[in-house]
């Protein structure tokens, strides 16, 4: 993309800020250019946020019914999926999936829950509880 073609549509998600992109200048060199966003990016971002909110609410329902651990709700509420949570904690993905089961999660030692809490930006005691509403 040429430097003069970088979109400047002031996306609401950027809240008046801009992000750095690289574009070609007149001499064909890559240069840093600021971008205030564009409509397509904003639409996709809104769809992704809506999907995480839906998954978070579904996980909250499952955790309330005892079919999932509170960890699953917190993971989606923090806009993570199992792959990102696995990378953030250093656990294998299959272990994260296993820990999403309520019976398994309840038996986890505190040191493992601490790793999840750090990755999710929560206190370890918050991992075991659900908010009143999703």
C-alpha positions as CSV (number, residue, x, y, z in Angstrom):
1,X,0.0,0.0,0.0
2,X,1.2,3.5,-0.8
3,X,1.7,5.9,2.0
4,X,-1.0,8.2,0.6
5,X,-3.5,5.3,0.4
6,X,-3.4,4.5,4.1
7,X,-7.0,4.8,5.4
8,X,-7.8,7.7,7.8
9,X,-11.5,7.0,8.6
10,X,-11.2,7.7,12.4
11,X,-12.5,4.4,13.6
12,X,-14.5,4.6,16.9
13,X,-12.5,1.7,18.3
14,X,-9.3,3.8,18.2
15,X,-10.9,6.5,20.4
16,X,-9.1,9.3,18.6
17,X,-5.7,7.4,18.6
18,X,-3.9,6.0,15.7
19,X,-1.8,2.9,15.1
20,X,1.4,2.4,13.2
21,X,1.5,0.8,9.8
22,X,4.2,0.4,7.2
23,X,3.5,1.7,3.7
24,X,5.6,2.5,0.6
25,X,6.8,6.1,0.1
26,X,7.4,7.8,-3.3
27,X,10.8,6.2,-3.6
28,X,9.4,2.7,-2.9
29,X,10.8,2.4,0.6
30,X,8.8,1.1,3.6
31,X,8.2,3.9,6.1
32,X,6.2,4.1,9.3
33,X,2.8,5.8,8.8
34,X,0.0,6.4,11.2
35,X,-3.5,5.2,10.6
36,X,-6.7,6.2,12.3
37,X,-8.5,3.0,11.1
38,X,-11.0,2.1,8.4
39,X,-14.5,0.8,8.3
40,X,-13.8,-2.8,7.3
41,X,-11.4,-3.2,10.3
42,X,-13.9,-1.7,12.7
43,X,-16.7,-4.0,11.5
44,X,-14.5,-7.1,12.0
45,X,-13.4,-5.9,15.4
46,X,-17.0,-5.4,16.5
47,X,-17.9,-8.9,15.3
48,X,-15.0,-10.4,17.2
49,X,-16.0,-8.6,20.4
50,X,-19.6,-9.7,20.0
51,X,-18.4,-13.3,19.5
52,X,-16.4,-13.2,22.7
53,X,-19.3,-11.7,24.6
54,X,-21.6,-14.5,23.3
55,X,-19.0,-17.2,24.3
56,X,-18.5,-15.6,27.7
57,X,-22.3,-15.6,28.4
58,X,-22.6,-19.2,27.2
59,X,-19.6,-20.2,29.4
60,X,-21.2,-18.4,32.3
61,X,-24.4,-20.4,31.8
62,X,-22.5,-23.7,31.6
63,X,-20.5,-22.9,34.7
64,X,-23.6,-22.1,36.6
65,X,-25.1,-25.4,35.6
66,X,-21.9,-27.2,36.6
67,X,-21.0,-28.3,33.1
68,X,-17.9,-26.0,32.8
69,X,-15.4,-24.5,35.2
70,X,-15.4,-20.8,36.0
71,X,-12.0,-20.7,34.2
72,X,-13.9,-21.0,30.9
73,X,-16.0,-18.0,31.6
74,X,-13.0,-15.9,32.7
75,X,-11.0,-16.9,29.6
76,X,-13.7,-15.7,27.3
77,X,-14.5,-12.6,29.4
78,X,-10.8,-11.6,29.1
79,X,-11.2,-12.1,25.3
80,X,-8.9,-15.1,25.1
81,X,-9.4,-18.5,23.6
82,X,-7.8,-21.8,24.7
83,X,-4.8,-21.3,22.3
84,X,-4.0,-17.9,23.7
85,X,-4.5,-18.9,27.3
86,X,-2.2,-21.9,26.7
87,X,0.5,-19.6,25.3
88,X,0.1,-17.1,28.1
89,X,0.4,-19.8,30.8
90,X,2.9,-22.1,29.2
91,X,0.5,-25.0,29.5
92,X,-0.2,-27.3,26.6
93,X,-3.5,-26.6,24.9
94,X,-4.8,-30.1,25.8
95,X,-4.2,-29.3,29.5
96,X,-6.1,-26.0,29.2
97,X,-9.0,-27.9,27.6
98,X,-8.9,-30.4,30.5
99,X,-8.9,-27.7,33.1
100,X,-12.1,-26.2,31.6
101,X,-13.9,-29.2,33.1
102,X,-15.3,-28.3,36.6
103,X,-14.2,-31.5,38.4
104,X,-10.6,-31.2,37.1
105,X,-10.3,-27.5,37.8
106,X,-11.5,-27.8,41.4
107,X,-8.7,-30.2,42.1
108,X,-5.9,-28.0,40.6
109,X,-3.2,-27.0,43.0
110,X,-2.9,-23.3,43.8
111,X,0.4,-22.9,41.9
112,X,-1.4,-23.8,38.6
113,X,-4.4,-21.6,39.4
114,X,-1.9,-18.8,40.1
115,X,-0.5,-19.1,36.6
116,X,-4.0,-18.8,35.2
117,X,-4.8,-15.9,37.4
118,X,-1.6,-14.0,36.2
119,X,-2.4,-14.7,32.6
120,X,-6.0,-13.5,33.0
121,X,-5.1,-10.5,35.1
122,X,-7.2,-11.7,38.1
123,X,-6.6,-12.6,41.7
124,X,-6.4,-16.4,42.2
125,X,-9.5,-16.3,44.4
126,X,-11.5,-14.8,41.5
127,X,-10.9,-17.9,39.3
128,X,-13.2,-20.0,41.4
129,X,-16.1,-17.6,41.4
130,X,-18.5,-16.3,38.8
131,X,-20.0,-12.8,38.8
132,X,-23.8,-12.5,39.5
133,X,-24.3,-11.7,35.8
134,X,-22.2,-12.4,32.8
